[in-house]
Amino acid sequence: MKHSFDVIVIGAGAGGLTASIGLSKAGKNVLLIEKGLMGGDCTNYGCIPSKTLIHHARKYAAAKVIAGPTSGLENYKAGIFETTRNMVEKIRQDESPELLESYGMKVLLGRAEFIGPHSIQVTAKGGSTTVHTAKYIIIATGSKPRTISIPGIQDDDILTNETVFTLKETPKKLLVVGSGPIGCEIGQAFSHLGTKVTLIDRGEHIVSREDPEVSELTERIFYTQGIDVLHHATITKVEGRLAHIKQGESCISLEFSHILAAVGRVPHSESLGLEKIGIELETGGLITVDRHYRTIGHKHIFAVGDVASKAQFTHVADDMGRHVVKKILFPLAKAEHKALPRVTYLDEEIASVGLTSASAQATLHPMDILTLTLPYHAADRAKTDELQGMIQVTVKKISGKVLGATIMGRGAGELISIFTNAMDNNLSLWKVARVIYPYPVLGRLIKKLGDQLLSYT
């Protein structure tokens, strides 16, 4: 059967763009379909606006400490939200339909729905429909914020990462429901801008995927910045601008100007017509895929990114898209197991890869592993720049094989790649510590970890 395209890609986020651009450049006839904004969540609601806000909030806070409040500084603050939106527009220009079509692909704006295993119906915003077929189809529809319901408040009054960047001015009192990366990052940024921020945390630790000592250090830093954290807490109802909160066995009430929901994300898998072709979804809407990201029962249909991965990171979607390109171009390509790093972009970045110290202790024999920890100020650069933080690596005893690493402090997101590379290429701590690191870079902490390992052998 002759198809109208070699490949149809549904969704123009990180995974979809990577796959469609890669396949187009390789000579494949590609149709890219997007029902919303080009660039997906990362460009429009995630990494780009949040990191822009974080950058300018830090600049504002640092300048205020040095110069004190000035009219120029307050004008700078007033323009931060517009600056953030302008950056989104700038990045989106690099992902415009016109630019993408210059690579040789076709771009359609509209809602995609399966009407057969190889057939996609596209409904444009005006209501017109077209049908297209392809040998391969890639689902890359991403995810959306998980919603919360609070008695007494309208859903439109609850901010998410999709609406918070539309604000025209800084909130006065912000309640953040959730204490994961999104809630902590945005909460700290607003705190730098003068907002009174309170994190409402159901559990015992903020950034709970990290080791408890990282969570505790983060909370101590938040305390010094005026950010309150309520553990084991839930908003039970809202009356006007007063939130009633149950915390353990007690109840408290807090005034607020805004509430931000940061309680996770759910896959965008509805309305695709997957049930018509027998693609089943896991609980929560996740599409099940094999190690090559092929859907079960339809090896010509792939799913990448948040719609098919519990690890909801842009770099994961990108890597999945790259593997699908390779699999389509070279059908015998093998799947690779890769270490997965993650970064939370606070003032003191938190970066991790592999096993945390706690998970290593829980899953491996304690006598076989060794966890090495150093404070940031073990490096002279941390002393000169007045940096706080820590670096921790868990290794196999004697061999020094890297099982995982956690870094907290400035530049952690860059440093973690050294350990990610070590894990992917089976390099021991002995080998990564043997490298000559320029003095006085923070990377010399790794040499000191190697010295520490030597003292245990």
Disulfide bonds with the S-S distance in Angstrom:
none
